[in-house]
Amino acid sequence: MPPFRTVTAPPPPRRAALAALSLVGACSLVIASAAVAPATVPGGHCAGRAQLHVPGAELQQADCLDELTTAGTVASGHTDPADYAGLTPKDLAAPSGVPGIQIDGYFPDTSTTNTNHAWNHDAQFVIRLPDHWNGGLVVAGTPANREQYANDRAIADWVLARGYAYAATDKGNTGLSFYRDGDRPGDAIAEWNDRVTQLARAARTVVAQRYHRPPVRTLATGMSNGGYLVRWQLENHPELYDGGVDWEGTLWRAEGPHLLTFLPPALRAYPAYAAGGDGAEEAEKALHKAGYPAGSEFLWPYHNKVYWDLTQRIYREELDPDFDGATEAGTPYCASGTPRCDTDYDYASRPAEVRRAVDRIALTGRIGKPLITLQGTLDVLLPISKDSDVYADMVHDSGRGALLHYYRIEDGTHVDSLVDTFPDRLRPIVPCYRSAFASMEKWLGGKSQPPADHTVRRPAGADSATLLTRCPLN
C-alpha cells in the first residue's frame, strides 16, 4: 500500500450503495514477447479508433497518441504524475517510441472519489493499445487507494515498450476515505476484485476489436494492494488467466496475520523505542516480535510518521467500523490507554462479525495458475514474515506449490522511492520485478522453469546504477 493520495471530493454517505456488477475479479495480463509473433495493426496508426467500444462502459474517450508511455503522456495530459508519485526511484528511466490509442473512461458506479478528468466518478479505467503489439495484454489494479494511472511508471511504461496492450482500473473507490463506499464492512475492498475483472474482460474484447484477434496469453500483475488482487484472482478465477506476477501483495485471511494484527503492536511499542531509556530495549523486542525485522530499524521513524497509524485506522474502519463508535477512522496517533484507540486494537478479541468481514476478502492459497511472488526483506509496512512468507506456505499447504515461485529480495522495501533516501541500505525492487515478469514469460512459453524459491542477495559492491537496472533472479 504505497503512499496515499489525498482525494478532494464531497463526503459521500458513510457507506454509499455499491453499484451492481455483473463481473467479479481482479487481474493483470502478460505475454511472452519472444513467444508471440508481433501483430501488424490493421489499417495502420490509430486506424479504427472510432469503432472501439469498451463493453459496459458508461463513458469512454479514445485518443490517438504519438506516445503511450509517460515520456509523452505527462505532456499530453494522458496520465497523472501525482497518481504514481513516490512509488519508483527518481532515476528510473522512461522508455519511449510507443505510439497507439489510449481509451479513458468509467463504468457505472455510485461513488465519486476519483476526480481525474473532472469526472468525479469512480470505476475509472485506462486502456492503451500500442501500434506494434506483441499479442499480449496486461491488466492491473492499483496499489494503496490510488487511481488508474498509479502503475504507469513502475509497470505500464515497461510493458508497453515490450509491445503489450495495457489496462488499469482505480478499483472502484480511491483516497483515504475509500471505506465510505459500500453497505457492509469489507464492501469497498470486495469491489476492488469486481472492478479489475470487469476491466479485464472488457479489455480483452477491446484488444480483439483493435487487432482482430484476442490476446494470446493473460497474466495478473500488480504491487501491494494490486498484488493482493493478483493472488485473489488466481484463486477465484483461474480460468481467465495464464498466470500472474505478484509484487508484495497484501495478505488478508480471517485468522491473521494481516494489517490489523501487526500494526497495533508497532503503534504501541514505537513511542517507547523512539524515546530511548529503560523501556527502549523491550520495545524494540516487541517490534521485532510483531514482524518488523532486525536491520530495518532505520526505516521505523518514517513508517511511524507516514504509514503505520494511517493504514491501521482506515483499514480498520473498512473492516471494523464499530470499534470507534461514531468516530470515523479513529483518533490519529492516540496514546495507549485512550478509549477506542487503534493503538490498543486487538483483532482477536473483536466480535465474530469482524472476522466474517475479513473472510469476505480473504485469500486461501488455492491458486489455479502459475504465480511468481516477490517481496523485500526490509518491508516494514507489510513485514515479509507476516505476509509473503505466510502466503507461500498457504499455497504449499493447499497442494499448489508447483504453481508458485517465490523470491525474497534482500534489502528491498515496500516503496522503491525510499532507495533515494537510503541508497547504501536499500535496493530497488523494480528491476527484480521485471526479471520475474520475464521469467514468467519463459515459464508460460515452455522455455524454462523460473529459478527455485530463494532469497535474491544484494550483489556485493554493486553501485546504484547497476542495482536500478539489473536483478538476475538466479
N, C-alpha and C positions, 0 to 999 in steps of 0.2 A: 504494500500500500504506500507507494512513494508519495512525496509531499502533496498535500491537499491544496486545491484551488478554491478560494472563496468565490461563491457564485452569488451575484446580486439578483434577487428575484423576489416578487411579492410572496410573503409567507403563506403557503397553502395550508389547508386544514391539517390537523395532527396526522391523520392517515388518509390522504386523498384516495378515492376509489381507483383501484388498479384496472387499467384498460384491459378489455377482453382480448386474449391472444389465442390464435389458432395453432401456433407453433411453439415448441418447447426446446431450449437448449442453449449452448454457448460454445464458440469454437474459433479456429483459425486453420488455414489450409495451405499446404505447400506442395511443390512438385520438384522432382529431381530434374534440374535443368539439363544435366548431361544425358538423362534418360528419355527426355521428351523432346521431340522434334519441334523447333520453333515454327510458329504459325505465321503465314503471310496474311495480314489483316485484309479481309475482303474490302476492296474499294479504296484502300489507302488510308492516309492520316485522317482520323475522325469521321470517316465515311459512315453513314447510317446512324449518326448520333440522334437524330430525331425519332428513330424507330426504337430506341432503347426504352424499356419500361420496367421499373422495379416493382415486382408483384407485391401488392398490399400497401404500397407507399401512399400516404395521403398527399405528400408534396415531393417533387423531385426537380432538380435543376442540373442539366448536363452541359458541361463546358469543354470546348476543345482547347487543350493546353500544349504549349511547346515543351513544358517541363512538369512532370508529376511529382518529383522529389522536392524536398524543402529548398533545394538550390533555386527553385523557381516559384514554388507555391507560397513562400513567405511574401515575396514581392507582389504576386498576383492576387493575394488575399484568399488563397485556397487552402490555407491551414491557419492555425492559431498558435504562435510560439509560446504563449502563456500556458497552453494546454500541456506542453511537454517540458516546460521549464523544470530544471533540477533533476532530470532523470538520466542524463548522459554526461560524460566528461566534456569539458569545453572544447577540447581539441579534436573531438570525433569528426571525421571528415564526412561531408555530404556529397554523395555521388550525383552525377548529372547526366543528361543525354537520354532522358526517358519521356518522349512525347506521347500523348494519348488523350483519353477522355476521363474527366472526373465528374461523377454524379454525387451531388449532395442532396439530402432530403430528410424526411422523417416519416415514421409510421404513426398511425393513430395512437394517441396517448392522452391522459388527463393531467399529468403533472407538467410543470413549466419551469424546472430549474435550469435548463440549458438555454443560455442566452445567445449562443452562436448565431450569426446572421440576423440578429434581432428577431429571431423567430419565437423566442420564449416558449419553446416546445421541446419536450423530451422525446426519447426514441429517435434521436437524430443519427444519421449514418453518413459514411463516405464510401464510395466505390471508385476505384481507379483502374483503368483498363489501358495498359500500355500498347502502343502500336506494334512493338516487337514482343510477342507473347511466347512464353516457353511451355504453355499448356497447363500451367498451374494457377491456383488461387490461394491466397492467404486471407483468412478472416480472423479478426482479433477483437476481443473485449478489452476494455481499458483497465489500467491499474488504478488503485485508490478509488476516488469518486470523481475521476476526471472525465473529460468529454472526448468526442470521437477522434480527435487529432493527437491524442496523448502518445500514441506509439509511433508517430511519424519519423522521429529521429532514430529511435532505438531499433525499430523493426521495419517500418514501411519503406524508408529510403533504400535500405539494403535489398529487400526482396523485390522491389520494383526494378532496381538496377539489374537484377538477375533475370528479369523477364516475367515475374509473377503478376497476375492481377491481384488486387488487394482490396479488402473491405473491412471496415471497423464500425463499431457502434458505441454510443455513450452508455449502453446497458439499461437505459430506461429511466435513470434518475442520477443526478450529479450533485456535487457540492457537499458541504459539511452538514446540511440538514436533509440528506438523502433519506433518512429514516422516516420522514413525514409521509413518504409515498406508501400506499397500500392500506389495507384494512386491518391486518393482523401482524403481530410481531414476526419478522422474517420475510414479509411480503416483498420488501424493497430488494433484498438480496436474491430472493427467488426469481424476481423479474429479470435480473441480470442473465440468468440462464435462458429464459424465454427469448429475450431480445437478441442474443447473439445467434441462436439457432434460426430465429426468424430471418435475420440478415443473411446467414449462411445459405439458406435455401433460396432466398431471393437473389443473392449474388450469383449463385450457380446458374440460375435462369438468365440473368443479365449477361454473364460470360458466354453462354450458348448463343444469345442473340447477337453479341458483338462478333464472335469468332466462328459462328456457325458450327460449333461443336462444344460439348460440355467439358469442364475441366477433367483432366486425366486422373488427378490424384488430389485428395483433400487432407490437410493436416490442421490440427488445432495448435495455436500458439498464443503466448501472452505472458506478462510478468505480474507478479504479486496477485492482486485480485484477478487479473487476466489469466494467471497460471492456474488459479483455482477453477476458473471456467474451463480450462483445458482438461483438468482432471475430471471434473463433473461430467463433461460432455462425453469423454471416452468411456466413462462408467455407464451413462444413461442412454446415449445414442451412438454406440459404436458403429451402427450401420451407415452412418452419414460420413464417416471419416476413414482415412487410411492410417492415421497416427497423429501424434502431437508432440510439441516441444514446450515444456513447462518450465518457466523461469521463475523460481522461488514462489510457487503458488501458495496461497493462504490455505491453511488446514482448518476445516470445520468438521467436528464429529461430536455427537451428543455427550459422550463420556469424557471428552477432552483428550489431549491438551488442545487449547485454542487461545485466541487473544484474551478471552475473559478469564482464563486460568493463570496465564503467566504475566500479564501486565499488572494486575493489582499487587503481587509481591514486589515487583520492581518499584511501583509508586510508594509502597510502604518503606522499603529499605533504602532507597536512594538518598533521601534527605540526611539520614544519619551517616551514610557513606561520604556524602559530599561535605558534611560538617567536620569530619575528622574526629579526633578524640577517642574516648574509650569505646564508643559503640561502632566505630567505623569498620573494624575488622569483622565483627559479627554481621554487619550489614552487607559487607562485600561477600561473605559466605552465602548469605540469603539470596543475593542476586545471582551468584553462580548456581545455586541450587534451583533457582527458578528457570534456569536455562541460558543465561547470558554468560558466554564462555570466558574463561580466563584468557587474558590477552586482548579483550575487547573493551577494557575499562576506559580507554581514551575516547571511545565513542559514546559513553554513557551521558556525559553532560549535554551534548547536542540532542540526543534522543529523548532525554528527560524534558528538555525545553520545548522540543518541536513535536515529538511523536507520541510518547507513551500516554500522557494524560488525555490528550485529544482523542487518540484512537480508542482508548478504553471507553471514554464517555459516549462517543457517537455510535459505536458498535453495540455497546451495552444498551443504549436507548433503542436501537433497532430490534434487539432480541429480548430485552427485559425492561420495557418502559416503566413498569410499575415499581421498580426498585427505588426510584427517587420521587415517587408520587407525581404531583402535577408539575414539578420542575422538569424542564426539557434538557436532556443531555447533561444532567448533573451540575456540580459546582466545580469550576476549574481549580485544580491544584489545592484541593481541600486537604487539611491535615488529618491523619489517622485519628479516629475518635469523633470526628464531626458526623452528626447524624446524616444518614443516607449519602455517605461519601464514597465515591468509587475507589478511593484508596483502600477501603476496607471491604470491597466487594468480594463475596465468597460464592462462587458459582455452585459449589457442591451443596450449599445449604438453601439454595433458591427453590421455589416451588416447581412441581413437575412440569408445568406448562412452559417454563423457560427451556427445559431440556427438549421438550417437544418442538419448540420454535427452532432450536439449533438443529434438531433432527431433520427438519424440513429441507435444510440446505446442506446436510451432512454429506461427506464423502465416505466411501466404503472400501476403496482399493480394488474393486472389481472392474478393472479396465478391460475393454474388449478389443483394443487395437494397440499397436506399438506406441510407447511413450518414452521420451527422454526427459528426465528431470535434472535440473542443476540449481544449486544454491550456494551462496558464500558462507564460509565457516565463521565469518565475523558479522553475520546478520544479527543485529540487536533490535530490530523491530519484530521479526519473526525468527526467533532463535532456531537454528538448524536442528538442534536436538529435540525440539518440540514441534517441528514442522516436517521438513522433507525426510529426515531420518525416520520419523514415525510413519509417514505416508509410504515410504519404500517398504517398511515392514508390513504395512497393511496390504500392499499389493502382493507381496510374497505369501503372507498368511492366507490370502484368498485364492492362492494357487495360480496367480497370473504373473509370477516372477519372470517368466521367459519373455514377457512383453515389455519389461521395464529395463532401461539402463539409467543409472543414477550417478551423477558426478558432483562431488563436494569441491567447491572452488576455494582453495586455500587463500585467505586474506581478502576474499570478496565480501562486500557488504550489501545492504538492501538497495541503496541507490548509488549509481556509479558517479554521480556528481561529487560525492564525498572524497573520491580519489584525488580531486584537485586540491582539497584541503589537507589530505594526509597521503601524499604521493609515496612516501617511504614506508608506509604501513599497510596500504590497501592496494588492490589491483582491480581494474575494471572487469566486469563480467561480460560486457557486450561482445568482445571477441570470442569468449568461451561459448556464449550463446550461438554465435554464428558457426562455430565449429560443430556444435551439437546439431544445429539445423542441417549443415552439410552432411553430417554423419547419418542423420535420419533419411536424407535423400538417398544415400548409398544403400542404407538398410532396406528401404522400400523398393529400391531399384534392383535388389538382388545382387549387388556388387560386393558388399562386405557387411559383416556384423559390426556394430559400434564396439569400442573397447569395453572390457568388463568394468563393472562398477568400481570406482576408486576415488580417492582424493587427488585432484589435479593440483600438483605442487606449484608454488610460485617459483619460476626459474631464478636461480641464484644470480645476482648481478645484472638482471635484465633492467634496461632503462625504461622510462615512461613511454617512449615512442613504441618500443617493442611490445610492452605489455598492452598497449592500446590496439595493436594490430594483429597480435599473434597469441593463440592459446590452443596449441595442439592437445587434444584430449588423451593422446597416447604417450 
